[in-house]
Amino acid sequence: MKPHPATKIIHPEFTVPEGFAAFPTAIHHASTVLFEDVAAMRNSHQAAYTYGLHGTPTSRTLEAQLAAIEEGKHCLLAPSGLAAIALVSLTFLKTGDDVLIADNAYGPNRELGQWLARDYGISARYYDPLIGAGISELIQDNTRLIWTEAPGSISMEVPDLRAICSAAHARNVLVALDNTWSAGIALKPFNHGVDISMQALTKYQSGASDVLMGSVVTRNHDLHVRMEEVRRLLGMGIGMDDVYLILRSLPSMPIRFAAHDQHARKIALWLKSRPEITKVLHPAMEDCPGHEHWQRDFTGAGGLFSVLFDPRYSEAQTDRFVDSLTLFKIGYSWGGAHSLCVPYRMKNIRSNWTAQGQLVRFNIGLEDVADLIADIEQGLATLSK
Ligand SMILES: *Cc1c(COP(=O)(O)O)cnc(C)c1O
């Protein structure tokens, strides 16, 4: 058979020369995955490649690297950090079950709990992130899952993960951790009893404020397989170009993270000396709630922390402070090279919030520290105007 031009374009006769080698992982785009023959198709199983939606060698490579960073065994990518949270909750909760969510958890995680409670007959309760072993009093016979976040990414309390995990495991309850702040570098969650570690790769793994992605890592094969099935049924897929961007950023993550940590601690210390600030909520600072757990479990800190302004400053004044910053931009997310600053209305987020003074959160980027401090200093000067 001599193919016609249209066929030749689709089935080129050219085969690429062998002998090519390079560092980057190849980007395998695919919806259709090809099988060698019918028998191979009929015998294909979940662990193999079956369809692009469920992964290609590109995404499998990233999953393996992410599992290794957290010292886990299995990883699933999700289209965003929030999708990774939803994947965990939707896998392990069904009608009649109960979930305990830390009061300092990522806002949409709390909202997801409210939605599951309203529409799916699941009870969602919120607990004091510093409850520690006291969580055992909240565990009911139908409690299946406990969500923790270390530290909470606005109010920065560091939970006692070991105490929460041992209380949970004594009652056969799973513990899921939002480990985004530590990037899996400063905290190895499975060594402290955590069952499932979720991260927003959108933050440090991307490092460039340009990709949305999430991950769920476990050491337990059964938990992994259950989540893999739910991810498939929810149709959660990830674009391989995005996966490539994360693969590209990952090798520099440890040194970027260390730089964020160093810069943030310098700025946090400087802020501590300022009369306008009553409290610096940075886990490495002794007066940060749960500092002793950070000291025990973590080997470093992220670039994200918050401060409480002296209550004599009104919200309008601290808003003006934020508006007056020039290097610090106003925006959600973090983990990129650019510094960011966001004021939060804590009483709207947490009805039981009692701390006085306005809370402002800083993401410390990779700019020169002296310039960042000068920017904050000129911003603080606007307070007295
Ligand atoms: C950003 C973030 C998420 C959600 O990640 P997205 O990719 O933006 O959906 C979850 N948890 C924490 C702590 C985060 O900072």
The ligand as an SDF file (V2000), in Angstrom:
LIG
                    3D

 15 15  0  0  0  0  0  0  0  0999 V2000
   -2.5570   28.0110   48.5880 C   0  0  0  0  0  0  0  0  0  0  0  0
   -2.9050   27.0380   49.6380 C   0  0  0  0  0  0  0  0  0  0  0  0
   -3.7740   25.9850   49.3780 C   0  0  0  0  0  0  0  0  0  0  0  0
   -4.5080   25.8460   48.0700 C   0  0  0  0  0  0  0  0  0  0  0  0
   -3.6960   25.7410   46.9750 O   0  0  0  0  0  0  0  0  0  0  0  0
   -4.2450   26.1910   45.5220 P   0  0  0  0  0  0  0  0  0  0  0  0
   -3.3000   25.5480   44.5910 O   0  0  0  0  0  0  0  0  0  0  0  0
   -4.2030   27.6830   45.5060 O   0  0  0  0  0  0  0  0  0  0  0  0
   -5.6330   25.6510   45.3900 O   0  0  0  0  0  0  0  0  0  0  0  0
   -4.0030   25.0890   50.3910 C   0  0  0  0  0  0  0  0  0  0  0  0
   -3.4130   25.2100   51.5910 N   0  0  0  0  0  0  0  0  0  0  0  0
   -2.5780   26.2140   51.8760 C   0  0  0  0  0  0  0  0  0  0  0  0
   -1.9600   26.2900   53.2300 C   0  0  0  0  0  0  0  0  0  0  0  0
   -2.3020   27.1610   50.9140 C   0  0  0  0  0  0  0  0  0  0  0  0
   -1.4960   28.1770   51.2160 O   0  0  0  0  0  0  0  0  0  0  0  0
  1  2  1  0
  2  3  1  0
  2 14  2  0
  3  4  1  0
  3 10  2  0
  4  5  1  0
  5  6  1  0
  6  7  2  0
  6  8  1  0
  6  9  1  0
 10 11  1  0
 11 12  2  0
 12 13  1  0
 12 14  1  0
 14 15  1  0
M  END
$$$$
